[in-house]
Amino acid sequence: MHLRIPAEWEAQEALLVVFPPKKSDWAHSFEAICQTYITLIQTVAQFQPCMVICEDKHTLATALPSLQNIELIEMPTNDTWIRDFGGIGVYKHKKRQTYNFIFNAWGGKFEASMDNAITQKLFDEGYLKGKLKHFDFVLEGGSIDSNGDGVMLSTAYCLFEENRNPHLSKKKIKKTLIKLFGLKKLIILEHGALMGDDTDSHIDTLARFVNKKTIAYVKCYDKTDVHYQELKKMEKELKKTGFDLVALPLPSARYFHEHRLPATYLNFILINDAVLVPTYHDIYDEAVLQTFEHLYPKRRVIGIDASILIREHGSLHCASMNIYTKKEAL
């Protein structure tokens, strides 16, 4: 294929994260969330470079035990969810290009002007190199998932939400994705949602490819849980895709300030030689880690406590963006 969106298990040059700004929605748990990010950054740096956008790199440098494999980049941001406003990598004629879409904070829910400008700034200042292409189209990285072989997963709740691309028909939105990413097949799930999710059902909270032929998905085993019926309908849809399926349990209900949080094990990160899996001090944590060890026997599976991260309705995958190698390395 001359145009292809890679799968996240492919070779990476770096992982990009945004360290929480002081004046942000993290004020309620600032010290705790900083520690979560330090753990994440240090863990990534054991395996590959980690690029960290922050508001004060000198202060952050003193908080990190080591800067080996870590590059600090000083830039202002509104928030931390780089998966959704970071550039999306594709391969065209086996060379990496970066797509820069419009980020409007999940349909205009929050202020996002600084986040929307980040990808251009990273290229302008030389932190990222290669070809950057801009599109007048709202798309978040967490809303799509690729098997690296021409098949993409997404959700109707997000893709067709009225505040993303209101001027475009459903048909035009589908055609745009198929063309831009060189797709053979676009699977758009009509069901699947988690309470407390600001993203309108991003696929990276619900179902992800774990290899070319297999989709892992969230399954609710508690018939009394408010999610049970909706996730059962999603499972029924997934069974019709023809892909092998692996069920990951929905974590037990978690709350912060009396609001249910969108805890999910699907928000894992794939990096070179490792899988970083969110954990929640939950009865399912250990079994899920074992499932990932079975799925990725050649990678180290590492659980990272994401209990604080979900207070702002995201988890590990939402907090990161993978930068693929400059040339295909399959």
Salt bridges, closest charged atoms under 4 A:
GLU8 OE2 - ARG83 NH1 3.49
GLU8 OE1 - ARG208 NH2 3.15
GLU8 OE1 - HIS317 NE2 2.82
GLU10 OE2 - ARG4 NH1 2.80
GLU13 OE1 - ARG96 NH1 3.19
GLU13 OE1 - LYS326 NZ 3.12
ASP84 OD2 - HIS202 ND1 3.59
GLU140 OE2 - ARG164 NE 2.89
GLU140 OE1 - HIS202 NE2 2.59
ASP145 OD1 - ARG208 NE 3.20
ASP149 OD1 - LYS184 NZ 3.63
GLU161 OE1 - ARG164 NH1 2.98
ASP198 OD2 - HIS313 ND1 2.90
ASP200 OD2 - LYS109 NZ 2.70
ASP200 OD2 - ARG164 NH1 2.60
ASP204 OD2 - HIS317 ND1 2.68
ASP225 OD1 - HIS227 ND1 2.75
ASP225 OD2 - ARG260 NH2 2.94
GLU230 OE2 - HIS191 ND1 3.56
GLU235 OE2 - LYS219 NZ 2.84
ASP282 OD1 - ARG254 NH2 3.29
ASP305 OD2 - HIS281 NE2 2.83
GLU312 OE2 - HIS28 NE2 2.75
GLU328 OE2 - ARG4 NE 3.00
GLU328 OE1 - LYS94 NZ 3.36
